[in-house]
Amino acid sequence: MNLITVEHLSHAYTERKLFDDISFSLNEQEKVGIIGINGTGKSTLLKILAGKETPDQGTVIMGRNLRIGYLPQNPVFPTEFDVLTAALPLAEDIAGSPLDHEADAKTMLTKLGITEYSQNIMELSGGQRKRVALVRTLLTPSDILVLDEPTNHLDSAMAEWLEHFLKASKCALIMITHDRYFLDSVVNRIMEIDKGKLYSYNCNYLGFLERKAQREEIEMATERKRQSLLRVEIAWMQRGARARSTKQKAHIARYEALRDTTAPVRDSTVEMTSVSSRLGRTTVELENITKSYGSRTLIRDFSYIFLRNDRIGIIGPNGCGKSTLMKIIDGSVTPDSGTVTIGQTVKIGYFSQENEALDENMRVIDYVRSGAEYIRQPDGSLITASAMLERFLFPGDMQYSLIKKLSGGEKRRLYLLRILMEAPNVLFLDEPTNDLDIATLTILEDYLDHFDGIVATVSHDRYFLDRVVHRIFAYEGDGRLVQYEGGYTDYLHAKEAANHTTASEPATSATSAIHGSQKAINRSNWKEGQTKKKKMTYQEQKDFETIEQDIADLENRLEQIDQEMGQAASDFVRLEKLSTEKDSLSEKLDEKMERWMYLEELAQELGIKKNG
């Protein structure tokens, strides 16, 4: 049964046309995910469907007595409401009393990490208020759920709970989310808003990627054929053919139709060249960090030395202290005890949750230039702030707009660019996936692949963690951070294995080995976290067989450089190049020697000998 029909919808925001004559329908029990680059009008479309905004043109036809549950991007509550009152359905939306839903509301709030039901709603953070609004929306009897970013500010356990709830719900669903695992699991249809047009795909997110690529290839093949025909028609016109006969007039009309057809536009992409400052031997070292607020300890005796090119994910329930740890490293929060050592060459880029450095009264271009007028690429060429804005999907006319006119996602994208313009060599990303569209996330992930420095991220986005990080620190109660190797899925498998072993053999050495491999790294035991295991990884085995030759090659090259420097005493340009190469190779040799020591100790413990 058809619940909503949208016909010939067009709508503009300021000078931007968001929708250009789009049409679609929504049927019973369909679960639709809306995706598209930030600023394309996804939230505006949901407001129109929920009756909160009127389109410039077109019609929205609703089924009779249709009930819509709407979760806005930024919910607003009366300032006098307490948490429980804010979570209950409105009296006008239900048949009985809102208090009939009190038990369910408390259960859902608890699932979403909120237990102080009598607390004033204005005392909660923006993310907590969003979760309260989500409870109200889910409890309100609805035929269609219209949800704008329901997964924002949910930790992984909460996102999984919501995922199961929506899959089991018999309501039709139309939502915006950038959580790719969530989309893949929940929706059976993707609607993409792209350059004012709407494209529908009856599949989940993975199917959408395949079908979109097919659609674009067909469009480009059609365009190549049009260009070929147009070249023939242009040649005919240039011969000076006279438009006298009916046949010639038709020929000219065909030429004009080919000429005036709009070519398909390839998606703009956020192109980010990996630019960073040189990172020296001392990076970021945490020694016995402890931080409490009142009687609650958020971080207890945590130590870790960040290694070059570390990719660290920090996970845990909301409010456990993840952002606090980031702020301690950044220097904006002081630990109760312990020390933070920052190397002299370290240049931290801190992407916070709150867009703290974003002055909404500045022009876009001025804000980016306040970070740097230009950045120097590895090849020595310069990219101006304006050119970088173009790459970040801010065309010339937008660059001179005030920041406050941008959408929430566009502000996050701009804030990220401002940080990267400063060429940091240590990136701390606090919930980077919130409000960033999938296209930007994909390119950010590619950028981090080539980033020559340290990346540590707080994130609940399971896909992002699997894609980016190589080590997880998980909060496991009482301020303890426990280390796991690999991405988020590896962490889940390790937890399942540990729980299974603990349940069946609570006192075995196997259990001790699992937890032993998860000790926090500090100056005295940084190798120890990986030695309590049964075998080498594939990479460790490969390194073990080749590392001595790698070290010998580096030492030989360093000897050659010393000889060449002696021969080039008066060639200052040559001396500078040799000196730079020597510094770089010396650092690599130090790293190889540390790796060799670790592998030798591991091999000795496991009784492994080199082949041959």
Summary of the structure (lengths in Angstrom):
residues: 612
radius of gyration: 28.9
end to end distance: 71.0
largest distance: 97.8
contacts: 1851
relative contact order: 0.08
helix: 44%
strand: 20%
